[in-house]
């Protein structure tokens, strides 16, 4: 069939095979978790950006910890946006950041009960990503 003999829509491939995908959609729990992550990490970023505020609240914190935590909070925001876009790197980046923040917190004298909140948050995020069976957030991550 030549171009002039084609009907409307004939220029589109008819068979996508396995490449045909359904529209990806986050479930409500994942969206709520990610929105809370944006809020928490934005708040942390603002708190760390005001170094005096942190140093007053935690006078024993080493000087290097605040800039490091500021960068990690910014990185967490980037990873959360990645998860909003259903990118698997957002989860793995969050895991790496969480581990680094945990080490910095422990090195800075933050109590274990507070320092462990980050790793617990990653475990809960992984659980939220599993909700939905075949249509879970995890199966939709690229």
N, C-alpha and C positions, 0 to 999 in steps of 0.2 A: 504494500500500500504506500503510495507516495504521500507527500505532505498535503497536497491538494485534495486527496481522497479521504483524509482523516476527518472523523466527526469530532464534535465537541468532547473534550476530555480524553481523546485518544493519545495525546502527547504525554499523559501521565502513566507511569508504570502501573500495571494492573495487579501484579502479584508481588507483595512485599515479603512473603514467606515469613521467616522467623524475625525479620527486622520490624515487622509491624508491632508497635507498642501502644499500650493504653496510656492515657494521660496520667502522669504521676500526680499524686495528691497526698499531702501530709494529713494525718488524722489529728483531731482536736487536742489530744494529750501531748503529742509531739510539738504541735504549734505552741501550746501553752508553756511547755518546758523551754522551748527556744526563746520565747518572748521573755520569760523570767531570766534566762541566761543573758539576754541582751541587757536587761535592766541591771542585773547584778554586776556584770562585767563593766558596764558603763559607769556605774556608781563606784566600783573599785578603781577604775581608771581615773575618775575625777578626784577621788580621795588620795590616790598615790601622786597625782599631778600636784597636789598641794602638800608638798613634802613636810612642811611644818606641822600640819594637822596630824599626820601619821607619827611624826617624831614626838609630838606631845603625848599622844595616846600610847605609844610604845617607845619610851625613851631608850631602852636597851637595844633597839633594832640597829644593826650595823648600817653605816652610810651607804654601802653598795646595794643593800637589799631593796630600798625603795625604787631606785631606777630600774632594777631587774624586774621587780613586781609590776612596775608601770608598763614595761615592754611586754611582759607576759599577759597582762590584762588586755592590752591592745591586740596581741596575737589571739587571745581567746575570743575577742569580738570578731576578728576575721574568720576564725574557725566556726563560730556560731552562724555567721552569714553564709559560710560554705554549707553548713547543715540545712539552712533555710533553702538553699538551692539544691539540696539533696546530693551533696558531694561527700563521698566517703572520706576524703582527705580532711574534711572538717572534724570528723570524729577522731581520726588518728592524731591530728594536730592537737586537738583538745586533750587527748590522753598524754601526749608528750608534755604539753604545757602544764597539765595537772601534776605530773611527776616532778617537774622542775619547781613548781610553786610549793609543793609539799616539802622538797629538800630545802628551799629557801626559808620557808616558814620554820622548819625545825632548827635550821642554823641560826635563825633570828630569835630563838627562844619562845616562839609561839607555842602555847600548850597543845599537846597531842590531840586533845578533844576538838580543838579548833582546826588544827592542821589536817586532820583526817576528813574534814567536811568535803574537800575537793575530790579525793578519791571516791568517797561515797557518792558524790554527785555524778561522777563518770559512770559508776556502776548503775546508778538509777537511770541515767541517760541511755545506757545500753539496754536496760530493761524496757524503757519507753519505746526505743527503736524496734523492739521485738513485738510490740502489741500489733495485732492485726493479721497474724498468720501469713498467708501468701502475699497479702497486700501490706505487710508491715513496712515501717519506715526503712528498716535495714535492707530489705530486698529491693527497695527503690533507689538506694544510694548508688551513684555512678562512681 
